[in-house]
Amino acid sequence: MKLLIVNADDFGLSTGVNAGIVRAHEQGIVTSASLMVRQPAAEQAAALAKRLPRLGVGLHIDLWESAFRDGEWVRLYSRTDDEPAAIESEVRAQMARFRDLMGRQPDHIDTHQHVHRREPAATVVARAARELGVPLRGDGTARYVGGFYGQDDTGGPYAEGISVQRLIELLDALEPGLTEFGCHPGHVDASEALGGTSYRTERNVECGSLCDPRVLARAARGDIVLTTYADVRR
């Protein structure tokens, strides 16, 4: 059986992002979201999630964001420095904030811009996930597929990466077992700052693709079961 979690990152980033994630869940194939508890619309996201019992919700640990500028990667913001003790303190604070907002532990953990894939964050975040007993993106619980994305490796536009055709290709290529697709839907105006991130109007395109009737038909063909980390654990 091909089990698929379609997880929308950046829940709580803005009211527009929240609206897009909710639409992609109610009208599309999104089954799960990762909550950014430090962002301005986190409280709204948590309230929305509580009214959506079939939406899985994990913690999107937000330590810093980087962007490609003038040939190099630069930090747009940091919530902590690079020392393990400082990272540990911030991770613990975000875990506590998630519990305050949602009234429970997260279904899973991942990180903004995948910072847990390398040190100094890797050890700290992996330990936190183990203590909670929840999956961490990339820990082997699910095969992670990040190929649905509207920018290239240097932040340039890549419209083909978030097209309906691309999404159907990824669904066709699913392997047996549990897979997580990452996505970033939203309803975003081009002028929105979104904390400095350059990934803005691509979110609108993603939302349209995730809700497209052709994608819904492909997902409903019978060989794919849409699920969440919580459902899999149960």
N, C-alpha and C positions, 0 to 999 in steps of 0.2 A: 504494500500500500504506500502511496505517496502522500505524506502528511505535510501540510504547508501552513506556516505561520507567516502572515504578511504584516510586518511591524512598521508602524509609522513613527519615526523619530521626531523629536523636538516638540512634543505635546507640552503646551504651556508657554511656548516662545512668544506668541501673540494671540489676540483674539481671532485674527484671520487664519493663522495656522490651526488653531483649535477647530474653527469652523470647517476647514478643509478636511481635517482628520475625521471629524464626526461624519461629514458627508461620505468620505471614502469608506467608512465603516458601515453606515446605514444603506448606502446605495452602491457600494463597490465591494472589493474583495479584502479590504483591510480587516484584520481580526484582532490586532494588538497595537498598543502604542507605548512609547517610552516617555515618561514625564520628566521634564526639566524643572526641578523644584525651586530653582533660584530665579527663574525668569518671570516677567511681569504678569503673565496670564496663567500662572500655575494654579492659583486658587480656582479660577474659572474652569480650567481643564479637569481638576479633581471633581468639581461639582458635576460637570458633564459626564465624567466617567461613571459616577455613582448612579446615573440614570441610564447607563448602557451596560446591562449585566453581562452581555456576551463579549464585551470588549476587554481583552486582557490588558493589564497595565503593569509595566515595569519601570525601573528607575534608570533614567538617562543621566548618568553622572557627568556633571559639567564642570571641568577643571579649568579649561582655557580654550580659546579658539584662535586658529592661525589662518592666514590668507597669503596667497602668492602675490607679492608686490615687487615690481622692478627686479625680477629675476631671483627673488629669494622668498622664503617663507618667514613671515613676521607675525608676532602675537598681536591680536586685536584686543584681547582682554585676558586677564588671569584672575582666578578666584583664590589662588594659592601660589606659593613659590614651588620650586622643583625638589625641595627636601622631602624625603619620605615621611617624616613626622608631620609636616604641614599638610601633605596630601592626605595622610591618614585622618587628621583632624577634620579636613573638609569633607572627605568621603563619609565619615561618621555623622557629620552635621547634616549632610544631604539625605542620608538614610533616615535620620530622625525626622527631618522635615517631611519626607515622604509619608512616614507613619502618621504624622500630625494631619497631613492633608487627606490621606486616603483611609485612615483608620485601620490599616493593615500593613503587612509586609509586601514588597513588590513581587510580582510573578517571576521576574527575571531582572538581570542587570546588564546594561551596556553603557557605553561612554560616548560623549560628544567627540566627533572626529576620531573615534577608535583609539583614544590615547592609552587605553589599557593594553594595547598590543605591544607596548614597549615600556621599558623602565624610564623614569622612576615610578610610574603609576601601576605597572603590571602587577607587581607583587602585592601591593596594597589592595587593589580592586579584587584580585583573585581571592585574597584572604577574606574580604568582606562577603563575597558571594558564597564561599564555603561556609562561613559562620551562619549565614541565613539559610543555607541549604537550597539555594535557587540557582538556576542556570545562569552562566555568564556567556555572553556572545563569544563564540569561537572556542568554547571549552570542550567541544565534542558532543554536546547534547544534541545540537542541530547543525546541519551543514549550512553555513552562512553564504548567501548570494547577494552581492552588492552591485550587480550589473545594471540595475535600474536607477540611473543617475544622470542628471542633465548637464554635468560639467566634466571636463577632462582633468588630467592629473595636475594641471596648473591653474585650474579655475576658469578655463575658457569654456564657451558654450558648446554643448554637445546634445543638440536637440534629438538626434537619433536614439540617444540613450533612454529617453522617457516616452517614446512613441508607443502607440497601441501595438504596432508590429513587434517592437522590442519586448514588450511585456508578454505577448503571446509566445514569442520564441523562448523566453525563459520558462514559461509554463510547460511548453512542449519538451524542454530539456530536463525537466525535473527527474531526479533519480529516486528510487524507492527509499523509504525511510523518512526521517524528519528533516525538513529544510526551513530556514527562515529567509524570507526576502526582506531587505531593508528598503524603505521608501520615505519620502518627505513631502506629502501632500499639504496643500494650504490654499487659502483664498487670500492672496497677497497683492497689494498695490505696489507698483514699481517704485514709488517714493518711500515706502516703509524702510526704516533702518534695520529692524530686526536684530538689534544688538551688534550691528556692523557686518553681519554675514552677507556675502555676495550671492547666496542662493535664495533668490526672491521669486521672481515670476515663474521660474521653472516649477515651483510648487503648484501653480495653477494648472500647468500642463500635466503634471503627475496626477493630480486629482481627476482630471478628465479621463486620462488613460485608465486609471484604477476603477473608474465607474463606467467605462465604455461597454455597451452591450456585447460587443465581440469578445471582450475579456471575460465578462460574466458567463457567456455561453461556453467559452473554452474551459473555465474553471468548473463548470457544472457538467462537464461531459461524462464524469463518472470515475475517472482514474485518479482524482485529486480530492483529498479531504482537507478543507480549511479548518484550522484549529488554533489553539493558543498554548502557551507554555503551561498555564494552569490546567487546561483540559488534559494535556499529555501526562502531567504529573498525577492527575487523578486516575 
